[in-house]
Structures are given as structure tokens and as C-alpha cells.
């Protein structure tokens, strides 16, 4: 997920909530992760 944060930041994302969520190693990133769903347009 930290790599995803770098990629979306490079693409222009400046939303700290999204970037911090992806970079937080204490988060559990499983199917249904709100950031992934947001990127895929499922929200």
C-alpha cells in the first residue's frame, strides 16, 4: 500500500487522509478497503 500511496501522489493526489491511510502500517488492507474502492469507482 505504501507504493500505491506514492503512485497516487505522483498522479496528483494531495488528500492527506487517503495518503496517510495507505502509508499506515497498522491499517488492515483487505478486500473492501475504502481507498481501493474509491480508486476503482465503487464508492
C-alpha distance matrix in Angstrom:
0.0 3.8 5.3 4.9 6.3 8.7 9.7 10.5 12.2 14.1 15.2 16.7 14.6 16.0 15.2 14.4 13.7 10.8 9.4 10.2 8.8 5.1 6.4 8.6 8.7 11.4 9.8 10.1 7.9 10.7 12.7 13.8 10.8 12.5 10.0 9.7 13.4 14.1 12.8 14.8 17.7 18.2 18.9
3.8 0.0 3.8 5.3 5.0 6.3 8.7 10.0 10.5 12.3 14.2 15.5 13.7 14.5 14.4 13.1 13.3 10.9 8.3 9.0 9.0 5.6 4.7 7.9 8.5 11.9 11.3 12.6 11.1 14.3 16.4 17.2 13.9 15.1 12.2 12.6 16.3 16.3 14.8 17.3 20.1 21.0 21.4
5.3 3.8 0.0 3.8 5.3 5.1 6.2 8.7 9.8 10.5 12.4 14.4 13.4 15.1 15.6 15.2 15.7 12.8 10.3 12.0 12.1 8.4 8.3 11.7 12.0 15.5 14.6 15.3 13.1 15.7 17.3 18.3 15.5 16.6 13.4 12.9 16.7 16.6 14.3 16.6 19.7 21.0 21.9
4.9 5.3 3.8 0.0 3.8 5.4 5.0 6.1 8.4 9.7 10.5 12.5 11.1 13.3 13.4 13.6 13.8 10.4 8.8 11.2 10.7 7.1 8.7 11.9 12.9 15.8 14.1 14.5 11.8 14.1 15.1 15.6 12.8 13.5 10.1 9.5 13.1 12.9 10.5 12.9 15.9 17.4 18.2
6.3 5.0 5.3 3.8 0.0 3.8 5.4 5.3 6.0 8.5 9.8 10.7 8.8 10.2 10.3 10.1 10.8 7.8 5.3 8.0 8.5 5.6 6.5 10.1 12.1 14.9 13.4 14.8 12.7 15.6 16.9 16.8 13.5 13.5 9.9 10.8 14.2 13.1 11.4 14.5 16.8 18.4 18.5
8.7 6.3 5.1 5.4 3.8 0.0 3.8 5.6 5.1 6.1 8.6 10.0 9.3 10.7 12.1 12.0 13.6 11.1 8.1 10.7 12.0 9.1 8.9 12.7 14.3 17.6 16.6 18.1 16.1 18.9 20.2 20.3 17.2 17.2 13.5 14.0 17.4 16.2 13.9 16.9 19.3 21.3 21.6
9.7 8.7 6.2 5.0 5.4 3.8 0.0 3.8 5.4 5.1 6.2 8.9 8.9 11.5 13.0 13.9 15.2 12.1 10.0 13.2 13.9 10.8 11.7 15.4 16.9 20.0 18.5 19.4 16.7 18.9 19.5 19.7 17.0 16.9 13.2 12.9 16.0 14.8 11.9 14.5 17.1 19.4 20.2
10.5 10.0 8.7 6.1 5.3 5.6 3.8 0.0 3.8 5.4 4.8 6.4 5.6 8.6 9.8 11.5 12.6 9.4 8.2 11.8 12.4 10.1 11.7 15.2 17.3 19.9 17.9 19.0 16.3 18.5 18.8 18.2 15.5 14.6 10.8 11.1 13.8 12.0 9.3 12.5 14.4 16.9 17.2
12.2 10.5 9.8 8.4 6.0 5.1 5.4 3.8 0.0 3.8 5.3 5.2 4.6 6.3 8.5 9.7 11.9 9.6 7.4 10.9 12.6 10.8 11.5 15.0 17.5 20.1 18.7 20.4 18.3 20.9 21.7 21.0 17.9 16.8 13.1 14.2 16.8 14.6 12.5 16.0 17.5 20.0 19.7
14.1 12.3 10.5 9.7 8.5 6.1 5.1 5.4 3.8 0.0 3.8 5.4 7.1 9.2 12.0 13.4 15.7 13.3 11.1 14.5 16.1 13.9 14.3 18.0 20.1 23.1 21.8 23.3 20.9 23.3 23.9 23.5 20.7 19.8 16.0 16.5 19.1 17.1 14.4 17.4 19.1 22.0 22.2
15.2 14.2 12.4 10.5 9.8 8.6 6.2 4.8 5.3 3.8 0.0 3.8 6.1 9.3 11.7 14.1 15.9 13.2 12.0 15.8 16.8 14.8 16.1 19.6 21.9 24.5 22.7 23.8 21.1 23.1 23.0 22.4 19.9 18.7 15.0 15.2 17.3 14.9 12.1 14.9 16.3 19.4 19.7
16.7 15.5 14.4 12.5 10.7 10.0 8.9 6.4 5.2 5.4 3.8 0.0 3.8 6.3 9.2 11.9 14.1 12.2 11.2 14.8 16.4 15.1 16.3 19.5 22.3 24.7 22.9 24.4 22.1 24.3 24.4 23.2 20.5 18.7 15.2 16.2 18.0 15.1 13.0 16.2 16.9 20.0 19.6
14.6 13.7 13.4 11.1 8.8 9.3 8.9 5.6 4.6 7.1 6.1 3.8 0.0 3.8 5.7 8.6 10.4 8.4 8.0 11.6 12.9 12.2 13.7 16.6 19.6 21.6 19.7 21.3 19.2 21.5 21.7 20.3 17.4 15.4 12.0 13.7 15.4 12.4 10.9 14.6 15.1 17.8 16.9
16.0 14.5 15.1 13.3 10.2 10.7 11.5 8.6 6.3 9.2 9.3 6.3 3.8 0.0 3.8 6.1 8.9 8.4 7.6 10.4 12.6 12.7 13.5 16.0 19.4 21.2 19.6 21.9 20.3 23.0 23.6 22.0 18.8 16.7 13.6 16.0 17.7 14.6 13.9 17.6 17.9 20.2 18.8
15.2 14.4 15.6 13.4 10.3 12.1 13.0 9.8 8.5 12.0 11.7 9.2 5.7 3.8 0.0 3.8 5.5 5.5 6.3 8.5 10.1 11.1 12.4 14.3 17.8 19.0 17.2 19.4 18.1 20.7 21.4 19.4 16.2 13.8 11.1 14.1 15.5 12.4 12.6 16.4 16.4 18.1 16.2
14.4 13.1 15.2 13.6 10.1 12.0 13.9 11.5 9.7 13.4 14.1 11.9 8.6 6.1 3.8 0.0 3.8 5.5 5.1 5.7 8.2 9.8 10.2 11.6 15.3 16.4 15.1 17.9 17.2 20.3 21.6 19.8 16.3 14.4 12.0 15.2 17.0 14.5 14.9 18.6 19.0 20.3 18.4
13.7 13.3 15.7 13.8 10.8 13.6 15.2 12.6 11.9 15.7 15.9 14.1 10.4 8.9 5.5 3.8 0.0 3.8 5.6 5.3 6.0 8.7 10.0 10.5 14.2 14.5 12.6 15.2 14.7 17.6 18.8 16.8 13.3 11.2 9.5 13.2 14.6 12.4 13.7 17.1 17.3 17.9 15.8
10.8 10.9 12.8 10.4 7.8 11.1 12.1 9.4 9.6 13.3 13.2 12.2 8.4 8.4 5.5 5.5 3.8 0.0 3.8 5.6 5.2 6.4 8.8 10.1 13.4 14.4 12.0 14.0 12.6 15.3 16.2 14.5 11.0 9.1 6.5 9.8 11.6 9.6 10.2 13.7 14.4 15.3 13.9
9.4 8.3 10.3 8.8 5.3 8.1 10.0 8.2 7.4 11.1 12.0 11.2 8.0 7.6 6.3 5.1 5.6 3.8 0.0 3.8 5.4 5.3 6.2 8.6 11.9 13.7 12.2 14.5 13.3 16.5 17.9 16.9 13.2 12.2 9.1 11.7 14.3 12.6 12.2 15.8 17.1 18.3 17.3
10.2 9.0 12.0 11.2 8.0 10.7 13.2 11.8 10.9 14.5 15.8 14.8 11.6 10.4 8.5 5.7 5.3 5.6 3.8 0.0 3.8 5.4 5.0 5.9 9.6 10.9 10.0 13.0 12.8 16.3 18.3 17.3 13.6 12.9 10.6 13.5 16.1 14.8 15.1 18.4 19.7 20.3 19.0
8.8 9.0 12.1 10.7 8.5 12.0 13.9 12.4 12.6 16.1 16.8 16.4 12.9 12.6 10.1 8.2 6.0 5.2 5.4 3.8 0.0 3.8 5.5 5.3 8.6 9.2 7.1 9.7 9.3 12.7 14.8 13.7 9.9 9.6 7.9 10.8 13.2 12.6 13.3 16.2 17.6 17.7 16.5
5.1 5.6 8.4 7.1 5.6 9.1 10.8 10.1 10.8 13.9 14.8 15.1 12.2 12.7 11.1 9.8 8.7 6.4 5.3 5.4 3.8 0.0 3.8 5.7 7.9 9.9 7.9 9.7 8.4 11.8 13.8 13.6 9.9 10.3 7.8 9.5 12.7 12.4 12.1 14.9 17.0 17.4 17.1
6.4 4.7 8.3 8.7 6.5 8.9 11.7 11.7 11.5 14.3 16.1 16.3 13.7 13.5 12.4 10.2 10.0 8.8 6.2 5.0 5.5 3.8 0.0 3.8 6.1 8.9 8.5 11.1 10.6 14.3 16.9 17.0 13.3 13.9 11.5 13.2 16.5 16.1 15.6 18.5 20.7 21.2 20.8
8.6 7.9 11.7 11.9 10.1 12.7 15.4 15.2 15.0 18.0 19.6 19.5 16.6 16.0 14.3 11.6 10.5 10.1 8.6 5.9 5.3 5.7 3.8 0.0 3.8 5.4 5.7 9.0 9.9 13.6 16.6 16.6 13.0 13.9 12.4 14.4 17.3 17.3 17.6 20.3 22.2 22.1 21.4
8.7 8.5 12.0 12.9 12.1 14.3 16.9 17.3 17.5 20.1 21.9 22.3 19.6 19.4 17.8 15.3 14.2 13.4 11.9 9.6 8.6 7.9 6.1 3.8 0.0 3.8 5.5 7.9 9.3 12.9 16.3 17.1 13.9 15.7 14.5 15.7 18.8 19.5 19.5 21.7 24.0 23.7 23.5
11.4 11.9 15.5 15.8 14.9 17.6 20.0 19.9 20.1 23.1 24.5 24.7 21.6 21.2 19.0 16.4 14.5 14.4 13.7 10.9 9.2 9.9 8.9 5.4 3.8 0.0 3.8 6.6 9.3 12.5 16.1 16.5 13.6 15.3 15.1 16.6 19.1 20.0 20.7 22.8 24.7 23.9 23.3
9.8 11.3 14.6 14.1 13.4 16.6 18.5 17.9 18.7 21.8 22.7 22.9 19.7 19.6 17.2 15.1 12.6 12.0 12.2 10.0 7.1 7.9 8.5 5.7 5.5 3.8 0.0 3.8 6.2 9.4 12.7 12.8 9.8 11.6 11.6 13.2 15.4 16.5 17.4 19.3 21.1 20.1 19.6
10.1 12.6 15.3 14.5 14.8 18.1 19.4 19.0 20.4 23.3 23.8 24.4 21.3 21.9 19.4 17.9 15.2 14.0 14.5 13.0 9.7 9.7 11.1 9.0 7.9 6.6 3.8 0.0 3.8 6.1 9.7 10.5 8.3 11.1 11.7 12.3 14.3 16.2 17.1 18.3 20.3 18.9 18.9
7.9 11.1 13.1 11.8 12.7 16.1 16.7 16.3 18.3 20.9 21.1 22.1 19.2 20.3 18.1 17.2 14.7 12.6 13.3 12.8 9.3 8.4 10.6 9.9 9.3 9.3 6.2 3.8 0.0 3.8 7.0 8.1 5.7 9.0 9.2 8.9 11.3 13.4 13.9 14.8 17.2 16.0 16.5
10.7 14.3 15.7 14.1 15.6 18.9 18.9 18.5 20.9 23.3 23.1 24.3 21.5 23.0 20.7 20.3 17.6 15.3 16.5 16.3 12.7 11.8 14.3 13.6 12.9 12.5 9.4 6.1 3.8 0.0 3.8 6.1 5.7 9.5 10.5 9.3 10.8 13.7 14.4 14.4 16.7 14.9 16.0
12.7 16.4 17.3 15.1 16.9 20.2 19.5 18.8 21.7 23.9 23.0 24.4 21.7 23.6 21.4 21.6 18.8 16.2 17.9 18.3 14.8 13.8 16.9 16.6 16.3 16.1 12.7 9.7 7.0 3.8 0.0 3.8 5.6 8.9 10.4 8.3 8.7 12.3 13.0 12.1 14.3 12.1 13.7
13.8 17.2 18.3 15.6 16.8 20.3 19.7 18.2 21.0 23.5 22.4 23.2 20.3 22.0 19.4 19.8 16.8 14.5 16.9 17.3 13.7 13.6 17.0 16.6 17.1 16.5 12.8 10.5 8.1 6.1 3.8 0.0 3.8 6.0 8.5 7.2 6.4 9.7 11.5 10.8 12.1 9.5 10.5
10.8 13.9 15.5 12.8 13.5 17.2 17.0 15.5 17.9 20.7 19.9 20.5 17.4 18.8 16.2 16.3 13.3 11.0 13.2 13.6 9.9 9.9 13.3 13.0 13.9 13.6 9.8 8.3 5.7 5.7 5.6 3.8 0.0 3.8 5.5 5.5 6.2 8.6 10.1 10.7 12.3 10.7 10.9
12.5 15.1 16.6 13.5 13.5 17.2 16.9 14.6 16.8 19.8 18.7 18.7 15.4 16.7 13.8 14.4 11.2 9.1 12.2 12.9 9.6 10.3 13.9 13.9 15.7 15.3 11.6 11.1 9.0 9.5 8.9 6.0 3.8 0.0 3.8 5.5 5.0 5.9 8.6 9.8 10.3 8.9 8.0
10.0 12.2 13.4 10.1 9.9 13.5 13.2 10.8 13.1 16.0 15.0 15.2 12.0 13.6 11.1 12.0 9.5 6.5 9.1 10.6 7.9 7.8 11.5 12.4 14.5 15.1 11.6 11.7 9.2 10.5 10.4 8.5 5.5 3.8 0.0 3.8 5.4 5.0 6.2 8.6 9.8 9.8 9.4
9.7 12.6 12.9 9.5 10.8 14.0 12.9 11.1 14.2 16.5 15.2 16.2 13.7 16.0 14.1 15.2 13.2 9.8 11.7 13.5 10.8 9.5 13.2 14.4 15.7 16.6 13.2 12.3 8.9 9.3 8.3 7.2 5.5 5.5 3.8 0.0 3.8 5.4 5.1 6.2 8.6 8.6 9.6
13.4 16.3 16.7 13.1 14.2 17.4 16.0 13.8 16.8 19.1 17.3 18.0 15.4 17.7 15.5 17.0 14.6 11.6 14.3 16.1 13.2 12.7 16.5 17.3 18.8 19.1 15.4 14.3 11.3 10.8 8.7 6.4 6.2 5.0 5.4 3.8 0.0 3.8 5.5 5.1 6.1 5.0 6.2
14.1 16.3 16.6 12.9 13.1 16.2 14.8 12.0 14.6 17.1 14.9 15.1 12.4 14.6 12.4 14.5 12.4 9.6 12.6 14.8 12.6 12.4 16.1 17.3 19.5 20.0 16.5 16.2 13.4 13.7 12.3 9.7 8.6 5.9 5.0 5.4 3.8 0.0 3.8 5.4 5.1 5.8 5.4
12.8 14.8 14.3 10.5 11.4 13.9 11.9 9.3 12.5 14.4 12.1 13.0 10.9 13.9 12.6 14.9 13.7 10.2 12.2 15.1 13.3 12.1 15.6 17.6 19.5 20.7 17.4 17.1 13.9 14.4 13.0 11.5 10.1 8.6 6.2 5.1 5.5 3.8 0.0 3.8 5.5 7.7 8.6
14.8 17.3 16.6 12.9 14.5 16.9 14.5 12.5 16.0 17.4 14.9 16.2 14.6 17.6 16.4 18.6 17.1 13.7 15.8 18.4 16.2 14.9 18.5 20.3 21.7 22.8 19.3 18.3 14.8 14.4 12.1 10.8 10.7 9.8 8.6 6.2 5.1 5.4 3.8 0.0 3.8 5.6 8.1
17.7 20.1 19.7 15.9 16.8 19.3 17.1 14.4 17.5 19.1 16.3 16.9 15.1 17.9 16.4 19.0 17.3 14.4 17.1 19.7 17.6 17.0 20.7 22.2 24.0 24.7 21.1 20.3 17.2 16.7 14.3 12.1 12.3 10.3 9.8 8.6 6.1 5.1 5.5 3.8 0.0 3.8 5.5
18.2 21.0 21.0 17.4 18.4 21.3 19.4 16.9 20.0 22.0 19.4 20.0 17.8 20.2 18.1 20.3 17.9 15.3 18.3 20.3 17.7 17.4 21.2 22.1 23.7 23.9 20.1 18.9 16.0 14.9 12.1 9.5 10.7 8.9 9.8 8.6 5.0 5.8 7.7 5.6 3.8 0.0 3.8
18.9 21.4 21.9 18.2 18.5 21.6 20.2 17.2 19.7 22.2 19.7 19.6 16.9 18.8 16.2 18.4 15.8 13.9 17.3 19.0 16.5 17.1 20.8 21.4 23.5 23.3 19.6 18.9 16.5 16.0 13.7 10.5 10.9 8.0 9.4 9.6 6.2 5.4 8.6 8.1 5.5 3.8 0.0
